[in-house]
Amino acid sequence: MTATDPPPHDAIVLAGGAARRLGGTDKPSVRVGGRPLLDRVLAACAGARRTVVVAAPRPTSRPVRWTREDPPGGGPVAALDAGLRHTTADHVVVLSADLPFLEEATVARLLAALRASGADAALLTDADGRDQPLVAAYRTAALHRALAALAEGDNGLTGLPLRRLTATLDLTRVPDPLASFDCDTWDDIADARARIREHGHVLDEWISAVKDELGIDLDVDTGVLLDLARDAAHGVARPAAPLTTFLVGYAAAQGKGGPEEVAAAAHKAAALALRWAEEANTAGKPTAENPATDGPGSGEPGPGNPAPGPGR
């Protein structure tokens, strides 16, 4: 592990809230950009050794371990304690299931801040500077100590607010208004759905949604594929663009199916599209780069134009 790599860590996702401001709707299953909010958060913590979701089980895009607080509905501190019991790494990322703009890079930043600071926890802060303890990285040992101390109260951990937990920890903070944006109301959901369709985000969001839908975990250079589609559309015909990119993907899958195979197949297809366009531009006329070939009518000996012999 290099100094820039995130340390080995587990992840806990709290997904069992009542969502009263959404009329009791199962908030983690609400779709933003075609993907359930829970799946979006799970994608952001894909680097975790183990991911524990504290909620009733439901289908997810990634394998997770399920657990519940006892009793169910006991609040975020009780849920965090239930999830922590299934982790073993020295660092743990704790996330809510309603963060549409959370990314792997954000998780890595939190872990890097935690390691560099020596603090007990690194929290994101929102646009108003407020701490977000459910978008945070914690030292597991510090969490165990804090939870054990809180559990000694008369009611245990049930119903305790998260600020009771974080008040006992040494914190460092990472400002990020976008990644800390959570969806508590239908207005928040509408805002998130509108934002991901903005020009600067829509392509990445669409690719991520397609990969989740197809069960593909592959990072490729989308610029290469877009250039290929452009070359095929301009040099051959517009319908050639999607068909060619499909064939490139199929060809890559015949090998190891990794980013290198995709890039190699895309470069081959792009070169072919350029050769196709060059032929159309020259229309069969000889040029310095495209000399006339031997053959019938070329004026040179060939199968249909034999060399003159005696008497001819």
N, C-alpha and C positions, 0 to 999 in steps of 0.2 A: 504494500500500500504506500503510495506516495503522499507527500504533504498536502496535495490538493484533493486526494481521494477522500470521500466521506468515510468515517469509521464504520465498522460493522454495526448494524443497528436493526432493531425491530420496529414495527409500526402498530399503533393502536388507533382504530377509527371508531369514533362514537357515532352510532347511527340509529339510536333507539329513542330519540326524543318524541314528544307528543305532537309537535308541529301545530300548536293551537292556532297560530296566526295564519296557517294555511288551511284552516277548517278541518284539521285532523288528517289531512292527506299524508300518505307515506312519503315524506319529503325526500329521502334518499333515492326513491325510484322516479322522482320527477325528472323529465328529460330536458337538458339544455344542450343545444347543438346535436340533437339526435341521440345523446347518451345519458343514461341515468347519472344524477349527481354523484352517487356512490362510486360508480365506475370511473368517473373522472378523477375522483380523489385516489382511488386505488391505482390508477395509472401513474399518478404523481409519486406514489411511494413504492414503485416497482423495484427499487433497489434494496428494499428491506429484506432481511433474511427470512423473517416471518411476519405476516400481517394478521392481526387479530381484529375482528370486527365485533363490536359489542352491540348486538341487535338480534332480532329474530332472523333466522336464515332466509335467504332469497337468492335467486340466480345472480351471479356476478361474472364479470369478464375475466377475472383473475382468481386463482385459488386462494382461499383465506381460511382462517380458523375462526369459528363462531363461538361466542359465549354471551352470557347475560349477567347483569348484576342481580343480586338477591336482596330484596324482591325487585322484579322488573319495574322500571319507572322510578328507581331510587335516586335519580339525579346524576349529574356528570361526574362528581367525585367518586361515588359508588361504582359507576360504570368504568371509570378509569382504573380503579382498584381491581375490578373483575378482569379487565383486559391485561393488566400488568402481571397477573398471576400466570399468564401463559407466555411470558417473554423471558428470554435468557441473555440477550445482548446487554452490554454495558451502557448503551445509549438507546433511547426509544423516542420515536417521533409520535406525537399525539395530535390527531386531526379530527375535526368534525366532518360530517359527510355532506356538507352543503357548500363546498368551496369550488365554484365553477372555474376559477382561473388559477388554481394551484397547479404548479408544474414541478417536475423532478428537480429542476434547477433551484427552485425555492427551497425544497427540502435539503438539498446539498448546502445551500447558503446557511440555513439554520444549523446544520450539523457542524459546518466550518466555524460559525460564530461561537458555538458551544465549546468546541475544542480550543479555539484560540483564546477565549475569555477566561476559561477555568471556572465559569459560573455553574450553578446547578441547572440552569435552563436558559434557552434562547427563545424568545417569543417574537412573533411578528407584531407590529403595531399597525393600526388601521389609519385611514385618512385623517382622523381626528386625534391621532396619537395615543389611542387607547390600547392597552395590552390585549392580546388575543391568545389566551392560554390553550386554546384548542387549535392553534396553528403554531406548534412549538416543538423543540427538541429538548429532551431532559436527560440528565444522568439518572440511570435506573436506580442506583443506590440512594440518591437523594430523594427520589420519589417514594421509595419504600419507607425511608425514615419519616418523611412528612406524613404519609398516609397512616403509618402505625401510630404516630402521635395523635392525629385527628380521630382515629378509631377509638381512642380511650374515652371519648365523650359519652354522655348518657345515651344518645341516639345513634352512636356509631357514625358511619359515613353517609347515611341516608339523608337526602335533602340538603346537604351542605353545598354552598356555592363554591365555585372554583377559586374565588379570591381568597377564601380561607386557606386553600392549599398554597397558592403562589405567594401569599404573604409570608410564609415561612422559608422561602427559597431565595437564594442569591440569583438575581436575574440579569440577563443582558438582552438588549432589544434590537430588532432588525426591522426598520420601517419598510413597508410594502403595501401601499393602499390597494393595489389591484389583487394581489394574491390573497389578501386578508378579507376580500369582499365575500360575504356570506349571504345566503338566500333565506331570509326569515319570512318574507311576505310574497304575495303574488306580484307585487310591483317589483320586488327584487328579482324575481324569476324573469319577468318581462324585460327588465334592464339587462340582465345577463344574456338573454336570448338575442337582444338587439346588438349588444357589444360584439358578440362573436361573429356577427355577420358584417362587421365593418371591414373595409377593404384590407386593412393591415393584418387581419386575423383570420378571415374566412377560409383561406386555402389550407392553412395549417390545421384549423379546426376540422375541416372536412376530411383531410387525410387521416387525422387521428380517429375520427368517427368511423371511417371505412375500415381502418385496421382493426379497431375493436370489434366491429360487426363481423368481420371475416376471421377473427382470431389470429391476426398476423402481428408478430412482434419484430418488426424490421424497420431499421432506419436507412433510408435511401436519399440520394441527392435529388430532390424534386426538381432542381434547376436543370439537371441533365435530361430528365424525362420531359419537362416542358419544352426544352429546346428541340428534343427529338420530335415531339408532337407538332411543333411549328414547322420543322423541316419537312416532315411527311405531308402536312397539310398544304404547304406552299409548293413543294417540289413534285408532289404526286397528285393528290386530290384531298379535299377536306375530310372525307370519311376515312382516309388512310391514317389520320392521327390517332383515333382511339384504337383502331385495329392493330396498328403497329405497336403501340405501347402495351396492348394486351399480349401480343406475340413475344415481345421482349420479356415480359414477366413470366410467360410460360417457358421460354428458353432458359431463363435464369433458374427457374424451379427444377429444370432437368439436371442442373449441377447441384452445388451445395445450397443454392437459393439465397446467398447472402448479398450484402450491398455490392461486393466486388463483382459478382456475376451479373447483377443488374446493370452496373455501370459498363461492363465489357459488352454485354449484349446491346445496350443502348448506343454505344459508340459505333458498333458495327452497323446497326440499322440506320443511324444518322449518316454514316458515310455512304451507304447504299442510296439513301434519299437524295443526297447531294449529287451522286453520279447519275441518278435518274433525271434530276433537274438539268444537269449539264447536257445530257443527250437531247433533251427537249429544246434547250437553248441553241445548240449547234445545228439541229435539224439535219444531221447527217453530213454537214459540210465539213471538209477536212480543215483542221486548224493545226497550229504548231503543237498544241497539247493533244489533239485528237486527229492524227494523220489518217488518210484513207488507207484502208486495209486491202491486202491483195484479194482478188476475187473477180468474179464476172464483171466486165465492164470497167475494170480499174485501169486497163491499159498495161497491166503487168501479167506475166505468166501466172496461170492458176488453173484450177480444175475446169473452169468454163472458158478459159482463154489461153489455150496452149501456145507455147513458144513457136514462132514461125520456123519452118524447116525448108529444105530444098524445094524450090519450085513454088514457094508461097510468097 
